[in-house]
Amino acid sequence: MSTSTAFFRKNKWSRVFLYAACAAAAVYAMIYADVVLRARHAYLEGEKYMSWHRDPSLKETALREDLKKTSEKLEKELKKGTISKKEYDRRLETEEFVFNRRLEESSVKYAYVWYQTTVELFSPPESRWVKLARQKMSSARELWKQELNSKNIPFEEYMLE
């Protein structure tokens, strides 16, 4: 039997401390991974909206696909008899309204908000995603201001926070 093994068998508190330290390290690693993965998701959402700003056809395609999936789901519910024709028509009309509203919304505003979310909610730690979001946040904000000015929408700086 080695000396270190004998030490841990005789000294109960050393064993408890070792297990506690391992458990604390595991919890810290899981929290760190969770925050970094959430930052990555938020950053990629910002990138999606920024790409929609650059190419609005991407936005329309993605939103039409969402509308198609929802309408197919509603059709299945109608065929199963879980909803009535009246309920189907009402929900489909609502989904089309939501589609049109989302199509009109500012993509660059949402990009800025997702970048801001990445920086404010998921740091520390200062992950790669937080650094990238921090870099892109100011340019997204400036694009948003330009968009508001071009549409003659009055705003104050505090409104963009």
Protein Blocks (a to p, Z undefined) as FASTA:
>chain_A
ZZklmmmmmmmmlmmmmmmmmmmmmmmmmmmmmmmmmmmmmmmmmmmmmmmmmmmmlmmm
mmmmmmmmmmmmmmmmmmnopacfklmmmmmmmmmmmmmmmmmpcfklmmmmmmmmmmmm
mcccddfklmmmmmmmmmmmmmmmmmmmmnopacdfklmZZ
